[in-house]
C-alpha cells in the first residue's frame, strides 16, 4: 500500500513532485543547507489530494500571509515553496499557488 507519509531528502534536488490522491503528510525534509529552497509540486491524480506539512521543531512553519494549505482539486497541481531558515531551524513556507 502507498504510504501516507512522504519523505523528502533536500540534498537530492530543489523540485519534488508528488502525484497522488487522498491524504498525505510531508515529513520534515532532511539534509537541508542554510538558505536552501525547495518546491513541492502536489499533483492530484485520480481524486482530490489533501496535503499536510509537518510543523513544530525543525519542520515547516507558516507566516502571516500563508497560514494553511487547502485541498488540491482532481487533475490539478498546487505548488508549495519553502526556504530553510538555518537560524530558526525551520522550513519557512513562502509561496503557495494553486490550480495548474
Secondary structure as the mmCIF struct_conf table of DSSP 4:
data_model
#
loop_
_struct_conf.conf_type_id
_struct_conf.id
_struct_conf.beg_label_comp_id
_struct_conf.beg_label_asym_id
_struct_conf.beg_label_seq_id
_struct_conf.end_label_comp_id
_struct_conf.end_label_asym_id
_struct_conf.end_label_seq_id
BEND BEND1 UNK A 4 UNK A 4
STRN STRN1 UNK A 5 UNK A 6
STRN STRN2 UNK A 9 UNK A 9
HELX_RH_3T_P HELX_RH_3T_P1 UNK A 10 UNK A 12
BEND BEND2 UNK A 14 UNK A 14
STRN STRN3 UNK A 15 UNK A 26
HELX_LH_PP_P HELX_LH_PP_P1 UNK A 27 UNK A 29
STRN STRN4 UNK A 30 UNK A 30
BEND BEND3 UNK A 31 UNK A 31
TURN_TY1_P TURN_TY1_P1 UNK A 34 UNK A 35
STRN STRN5 UNK A 37 UNK A 53
STRN STRN6 UNK A 55 UNK A 55
BEND BEND4 UNK A 56 UNK A 56
TURN_TY1_P TURN_TY1_P2 UNK A 57 UNK A 58
BEND BEND5 UNK A 59 UNK A 59
STRN STRN7 UNK A 60 UNK A 61
BEND BEND6 UNK A 64 UNK A 65
HELX_LH_PP_P HELX_LH_PP_P2 UNK A 71 UNK A 71
STRN STRN8 UNK A 72 UNK A 72
HELX_LH_PP_P HELX_LH_PP_P3 UNK A 73 UNK A 73
TURN_TY1_P TURN_TY1_P3 UNK A 74 UNK A 75
STRN STRN9 UNK A 77 UNK A 85
TURN_TY1_P TURN_TY1_P4 UNK A 86 UNK A 89
STRN STRN10 UNK A 90 UNK A 97
#
